[in-house]
Amino acid sequence: MNRITTAASHRIVAAAIKCSWAVQAAGERKQALGERMETWAHRLAVRWGCVDTVLATVTSEALSR
C-alpha cells in the first residue's frame, strides 16, 4: 500500500511541476510579446515624431486584454 501511495504522489507532483512550467512558459511568452510591442511602438513613435509614453500606454492596454 505504501508503494502505491508513494507512486501516486510522485505522479501527482510531477504533473503539478509540468503544469507550473507550462504556466511559467506562457508568462515568458507574454513578456517577450510585450517587449516586442514596446520596441515596435518606440520605432513608430520615432518615425512619426509622437510621444512614446502615449504609445506605451496604448500598448500596455492592448496587452492586458
DAKA-V365090 format. One line per field, one symbol per residue. phi: phi as a letter, one per 40 degrees, with the letter a starting at -180 (. if undefined). burial: 1 if it has 24 or more other C-alpha atoms within 12 Angstrom, else 0. A space follows every 10 residues. Layout:
phi->???
burial->???
//
This chain:
phi->.ccccccccc cccccccccc cccccccccc cccccccccc ccccccccgc cccccccccc ccccc
burial->0000000000 0000000000 0000000000 0000000100 1100000000 0000110010 00000
//
